[in-house]
Amino acid sequence: MNPAIALKCTDCGRVFVPGDGRHQCPDHGDFGGLLDVQYDEDAALDALKERDGTVADIWDYEPLLPTDGAAVRLGAGGTPLLSADALSAELDVDLRLKDERGNPTGSIKDRASAVLASRALTGGADVVTCASTGNAGASLAGYAARADLDCCIFVPEDVPEGKAVQPAIYGADVLAVEGHYDDAFSLCRRVSGRRDWYDGSAAVNPYAVEGLRTVGHELADQVPAADWVVAPMGNGCGLSATWKGLAEFERMGLLDGAPRLLGVQAEGASAIHDRFQGEDPRAGTGTRADSIDVGHPHNAERACRALSGSDGDSVAVSDEAILDAERRLGEAEGVYAEPASAATLAGLKRARDEGVVEPGETVVLLVTGTGLKDTESARSATDDVERIPASPGAVPDRY
């Protein structure tokens, strides 16, 4: 039985019945009327209390996932929480890394796609689609292949090659749209509406949030004493979903005090940060951190509510700081993260410098995706490969 009992508009509170295919409230424009899935939490609590304490994948939280039992399984979720001893000492905090790189397609987006593919399958869809800066598209394509669904992905024309190739390997059609993410999103919306495709774009599909929020559930189980969770913000969906999962478990009595959120954006794509700080939006110049390169985030209001609800804060960091952080994560902790993930470390450093995060606090960075998806950015953050003759005397003597 589907545990979802209602869809509630986050702007006006209007309530809809799940299962009618509606993804937005009709009383608002394209950037409003996002719907939030509501559950029978009392019934879910009884089932969740029977868990043995281990989490294999997101379906261990199935009593709080909006499916009818037809779960598409590929292994999303159940990711490790890593200690970060070197960076903890460097920043004078107790730092942990929520490592999402081991998800089936290499990013946190697999949590969303597991639910989206399940919804599409039970709803009788033949084709799934989404607009993506890369990770979400690759993820949905992988899960579509698992569910034997056709898939078409819309990406901006400057998407990194690795993120364009990956969904194609899964059999999806990948369409690089002239312009930026906003152009790809707009085209995806128009085409999916006309052709009756299932649109899994995280910017508007309420069920994407439901899968993503399981990272909040896992953090509540893994590190209940965390003071901060640091998350990158592009469209704002991931951060707001993380907060929904944390707040949900606190409300249900499964977490004694939710952590504060620190949202991190790149200075070249800082619309949510600007809005939260009460500043006039800066003209976006773009960012090398392609996964958070979103000029007009549809979930900006939802993300700001999550930051406020957690008594959190936000920072914006330069691309130089992001690439430095990508290199530092690798050097200090052996973690190869894509730039959007490394932005969390850059943001934490800034928050420490500004006194937002205090010494000794327990902090979790969301490492949302693997650096293997964007090796070009990593190359610019490191020295070139040193080429030498095949002679022992040519090996540098610096160790």
N, C-alpha and C positions, 0 to 999 in steps of 0.2 A: 504494500500500500504506500502511496506517495505521502510523505509526511508534511509536504507543503500544504498550507490551508488557505493562503491568500497572497495576493500581490498588492502591495501598498505603494502609492505614488509618494516619492520622497519630497515632492513640492507641495502638493495640496492635500495629501492624505486619502485621496479616493482609493477605494478598494476594489480589486478585480478577482475573479476566480481563476486559479491556475488551470492550465490546459487549454485555454482558448487561443493560444498562439500569440497573445499580445505581449509586446516587449516594452512599450512606452505608454504613458497616459496620454490620451488624445487631446487633453485640454492645454497642452503646452507645445512649444516649438521643438525643433530638432535638438536643442541643447538643454531641454528640460523634460520633466515627466518621467524620469528614470524610476523604475519599479524595484521595490525591495521585497524579497520573498519572506513570508511569515510562516512560522511553524508551531505545532503543538509541542511546546518545550517540556511540559510535564511528562507527556508520553515518551519523548525522546530521552529525558533524563533517566527514566527507569531502565531503558535499554542500554544507555551509555555506562551506567553504574556496573553493568555486568562485564565490562571489558577487563582483560587481564593485565593491563598496563603497558602492553607493547602495541606498536602501530606498524602494520605491514604496508599499508597504502591508505589512500583517502577513504576507501570503502569501509574502513573500520569505524568511520563516522557516519555510516549510511543512515542511521536514524535521524540525522539532520541534513540529509541530502535529498534534493527534489527529484527523485527517480521513482519509477514504478517497478523496481526490481530487475530491470534490464541493464545492469551496469556494464559498461565497456571497460574492460580491464587490460591495462598495459603496464602497470606498475607505478603510477604517479603517487607521490607522497611517501610518507615513512622515511623522510630524509634525515641525515644525522645533524646533530648539534656539535660542532667542533670547538675545542678550546683554542685560544689564540694567545699563547703565553708571551711570545715576543712583543706583539702589538699591545698586549695588556700592560706590560712593563713600560713600553714606550709612551703610552697615553695615560698611564696611571688610572686605569679602570679595569674591571673584570670583564674582559671581552670574549664573546662567543660568536661563532659564525653558523648561521642556519644555512646549510649547504644544499642548495637546490639544483646544483649542477648534475646530480646523478639521476634526475628524472628522465623518463624514456627518450625525450628528444632534446634534453640538455637544459631545460629551463623550468621555472616555476609555472609557466603557462600550461603545462600538462595537467595541473590540478583543475584548471578551468575546462580544458578540452575533454577530460574524462566525463564531466557532467554534461557538457554541450553535446558531445557525440551520443551520449545516452539519451538525452532529451530528443535529439533529432531522430534517432532510431525508433524510439517508441512512438514519436509523433508521425511516423510514416514518411519522413523526408527522403528524397532521392539524392539531393545535392546540398552540401554544406559549403559555406563561404565565410570569409571575414576579410576585413581590412587590417593590415598589420605592418608594423615597422620591421618585422622579421620573426621574432620568437613565437608569437601567437599563431602566425600562419603556418610555420613549420610544425607546431604542436597539433593544430587542428587537422592538418594534412595527415600526420601520423595516426591520429585517432580515427580519422575517416577511413583510412586504409584498414585499420583493425576492425572497423564496423562494416566494411564493404559498402561505403558511401562514396559517391563521386564528390570531388572537392575542387573549388576554384578560389585562389588566393589573390587578393589585390595588395600590392606593395608599392611604396614610393620608388621612383626610378633610381634613386641612389642607394638602395638597399645593399648591404654588404653581400659579396658573392656567395659566401658560405650560407647565408640565410635565404638566398634565392634558390640555391641548389638543393638544399635539404628537403623542402616540400615537394620538389619535382621528383626526387628519389622515391617519395611515398606515392607517386602517381598523380599528384595534383597538377592542375594548370596554374601557372604562376604568371600573373599579369603585372608588369611594372608600369605604373601609371605616371604619365608626365606630371611633374610637380612634386608636392610633398605628401605627407601622411593624410592631411585633410582632404586632398584631392582624391587619394585612393579610397578613403572612407566614404566620401560623397558618391563616387561611382559605384562602389559596392552596394550602398544602400539603394540606389536607383535600380540597379540591375536585379538585385535579389528580390525587390518588391515586384518588379514586372514579371520575373520568371518563377516566382514562388520558391525560391531557394531558402534554406534555413540559414539565417544570418547570425553567426556566432561572434560578431565583433564585440569585444569586451567593452567598448565604449557605451553600448546601449543594451546588450543582451543581459538581463538580470541573472541568468543562470551561470554566467561566467564568474560573477562575484561569488556565487555559492560554492563553486569548486575551489576558487582561490582562498576563500576564508578558512579552509582547513589548515593552512599554515599557521593561522592564529590558534586553532585548536591544538595543533602539535606543540606550539611554543608554550601554551598553557600547561601542557603535560610535561614538557621537557625542562623548562626553566621558569617555574612559577614565581620565583623571586626576582625576575628581571625588573630593572628600573626603567630601561629604555629599549625600544625596538626601532632600529634605523632602517628606513625603506626608501628606495628610489621612487620618484614620481614622474610619470610621463602623462598618461591619461588620468591618473589618480585612482584607477580601479584597484590596483594591487594593494596600495596602502589602505584604502577604505575597506577592502575585503579583509585584510589582516585585522583591522580594528573590529570589524563585525564579529569575527571568530573569537577574539579575545574578550570582547564585551559580553558576548553571548555566554561564554563559559563562566564569566564572573557573575552574570545575572542568574545562572542556573546553579550557582554554588560550587562549581567545579574549579574555580580559580579565586583565590583570596587576594583581590586587588590587582587590576590590570596594569601593565606598564604604560609609560608615556610613549608617544610616537614622535620620532624626528623624521620629517619628510625632507628629502634631498632632491633638488633639481639642478640642472646645468644652467649657468648664467645665460646661455643662448636660447633656452627654452624654459622660462621660469614663471609661466602664467599662474600656476597654483601658488607658488611661494609668494609672488607679488600680491596676489589676492588675499592670502592669509595674513600677510604683514600689513595690509591696508594701504599698499602702494599702488600707484598707477602702473598698469602692465607695461613692461619694457618691450620694445620692438624686438622680436625674436630674430636672432641671427643664425640659429641652428647650433648643433653640437655634434661632436664626434661620437658621443654616446647615443648611438642611433636608436636604441630601445626606449629612450626617454625623450626623443626628439619630436615633440608634439606641440604645435603652435597654439591650438585651440582645444584644450582638453575637455571632453564632455563630462567627465566626472570631477571637475574642479570643485564644485560646491560640496559634493559628497566627501571629497578628500579633506576639504577645509572643516567640515563638520566632524570628521574623524580626528583631526588634529586638535580641534577645540574640545571634543568630548574626552580625549585622553589627557587634557592639560598639556599638550605637546607643543612642538615648535617646528620651524622649517628653516632651511638654509639653502643658499644657491652657491655653487662652486664653479670655478673655471675649468675649461677642458684640460688645461695644463695640470691642475690639481687632480683631476680625475685620472689622467694617464699616469701621473706619479703614484697615485694610490693603487692603480692596477699593477704596476711594477712592484710596489712595496708589499702587497698581498702575496705576490709570488715569492719574493725574496725572503720575507719574514715567516710565512706560514705555509708555503707550498701550495697555495690556492690560486689557480689561474681563472680569473673571473673576467667577464666581458666588461667594457667600460661602464655601462649603466649600473652594474653590481658594485664595481669599484668606487662609484660615486658615493656609496654609503660610507666608506672609510674616509674619503675626502671630506664628506659632510660632518662626520664625527670629529675629525681633527679641527675643523672650524668651530664646531660647537664647544669643544674643549677650550680652544683659544678664547672664545667669547664668554666662557663661564656658564654656558647653558647646561652642559653635562658636567657634573661635579666629580672630583677625585674619588675613586673607590666604588663608584656606582657600577652595577651590573648592566652591561649593554650587549644587545644582540644585533649583529648586522645581517640583513637578508642578502645572501649571495644568490641572486636570482637567475643567473645564467652563466654558462661556461664561456671562457675566452676563446675557445676553439671556433666559435661562430664568427669572430671578427679578428682574424690574425693581422689584418692590415693596421688596425689601430695599435695593437700590441707591438708591432714592428717599429712604429714611430716612438714608442715609449722605451725602447731598448737600444743597445748598441748593435751595429751590424755584425753578422757572423764574420769571425776572423779567419781568413784563409791563409794556410801555411804550407810549406813543402812537407813531404812525407819524411821528415827527419827529426830525431829526438831533440837535436839542438835548436830546432825552430819553435819548440813548445815554450811559451812564456813562463818565466820563473817568477811567479808572483804569489805562490801559495806556500 
